[in-house]
């Protein structure tokens, strides 16, 4: 058929574009598809075999209703032929009609089995995680949220990739203004290729150039569903195991799914440790440096004597020493990420031990400097979602501590806290429930109350129906 040759030419005569012709009793049937993306066994069983066995009149209505064993069949026009083939669908033509075709889906893309994501393991609680297949993402959310109020909307973004972007929300809880704004931002994306969820999240964020994240991200269905039940909107992208949630409050990263599967007293203690980890990961090297350079009089004498004993013969200034150690450790971290798993682990351990010990013995760096930087590096992973931001802030506060001292560090902390306080996206205070202080939301703050006492949804978030458990259906 002429249309078949035209389609093959538009697809550059690629070898995975296959055609199949079947001569029926009255007309010739032609099929075209991508062999690399369809389930061949199902295709043979549901399409090829019935067509070979059928000997009656051939038209689209008979094929749709009586012959083909396919759940979803639609009739498409010529302008949509290429688009549907590139979406891994099969087109069926009849020789007397080249302007329209039957279209059905036998897509089979290699994908991994849902398993516990490496970014958020749990001791007690669900261990399933999203995969790169958007259909798996939808099914995992459907499984945990069998509600008539669940709304799922698809968009196709990217002039080259035509990536499927899906948003999820509960119609009776999500704020319509938030949903509308997210939909408009997704529709207005003008980019050639969307490869990951972070691409979409950057376009949705009000301040894409900000140092701090403005969206929640997770690989776990239970976390996404929990956030949707608070009135948030979830955004998933085909090809990415990450799901973004909006609106976002920075305190969300202080929370962890383990908190809700264990004793609330222990969860409160762990959240306090995470809060302490934020301070230690960002300002400890800068504070240590400012004490050595400017505020040594407030440090106990025994500590000063110990520091002097280990640093008096060093060739570098305290600032250069700490900067050298931080860069060295950061390089080791990057090496451990990019080398093969077991080789990377061995390299990072041996590198840290050998270089650290050798550097001390060679008189280039001091033990207190190594301890301070190591303590800061370890603390950053108490909140892994914010690790990149805290890493940059560590260098910023080191520079401030080395030039302006402790007063400069306090001023820097005030500046960043005030900056975070101005990032109110989707009518949601970024530092809630503490700035502003919202009493009802403090039950899930640093001091966490038992689940039985959390009878309202977060007041910080825009949305409807703030009471939990009142309605018996939906």
DAHU-V87130 format. One line per field, one symbol per residue. ss: DSSP state (H for helix, E for strand, L for the rest). phi: phi as a letter, one per 30 degrees, with the letter a starting at -180 (. if undefined). burial: b if it has 16 or more other ideal C-beta (glycine too) atoms within 10 Angstrom, else e. A space follows every 50 residues. Layout:
ss=???
phi=???
burial=???
//
This chain:
ss=LHHHHHHHHHLLLLLLEEEEEEELLLLEEEEEEEHHHELHHHHHHHHHHH HHHLLLLLLHHHHHHHHLLLLLEEEEEHHHHHHHHHLLEEEEEELLEEEE EEEEELELLLLLLLLLLLLLLLLLLLLLLLLLLHHHHHHHHHHHLLLLLE EEEEEEELLLLLEEEEEEEELLLELHHHHHHHHHHHHLLLLLLLLLHHHH HHHHLLLLLLLLLLLEEELLHHHHHHHHLLLLEEEEELLLLLEEEELLLH HHHHLLHHHHHLLHHHHHHHHHHHHHHHHHHHHHHHHHHHHHHLLHHHLL HHHHHHHHHHHLLLLLLHHHHHHHHHHHHHHHHHHHHHLLHHHHHHHHHH HHHHHHHHHHHLLLLLHHHHHHHHHHHHHHHHHHHHHHHHHHHHHHHHHH HHHLHHHHHHHHHHHHHHHHHLLLELLELLELLEELELHHHHHELLLELL HHHLLELLLLLLELLLELLLLLLL
phi=.dddddddddcihddcdcbbcbccdcbccbbbacddbcdddddddcbddd ddddbcdcadddddcbcdcbdcbbcccedcddedddcicccbccdcbccb adbbcbdbcebddebddddbdbdbkdcdbdcdddddeddddedcbdcddd cbbcbbbjdcdhddcbcbacddbddddddddddddddddcbdbccadddd ddddddbdcddcdbadbaccdddddddddcjdccbcbdjbdcccbbdbcd dedddbdddccbdddddddddddddddddddcceeddeddddcbbddcce eddddddddcbdcddcdedddddddddddddddddddcdeeddddddddd ddddddddddddicbceeddddddddddddcdbddceddddddddddddd ddcciddddddddddddddddddcchibddcdccbddceddddccdccdd edcccbdeddcdlchddciddcbi
burial=bebbeebbeeeeeeeebeeeebebeeeebbbbbbeebbeeeebeebbeee beebeeebeeeebbeebbebeebeeeeeebbeebbebbbbbbbbbeebeb bbbbbbeeeeeeebeebeebebeebbebbbbbbbebbeebbeebbebebb eeeebebbeebebbbbbbbbebbbbeebbebbeeebeebeeeebeebbbb bbbbbeeeeeebbbbbbbbbbbbbbbbbebbbbbbbbbbbbbbbbbbbbb bbbbbbbbbbeeebeebbebbeebeebbebbbbbbbbbbbbbbbeeeeee eeeeeebeeebeeeebebbebbbbbbebbeebbeebeeeeeeebeeebee bbeebbeebeeeeebbebbbebbeebbebbebbebbeebbbebbbbbbbb bbebbbebbeebbeebeeebeebebbebbbbbbeeeeeeebebbbbebee eeebeebbebbbbeebeeeeeeee
//
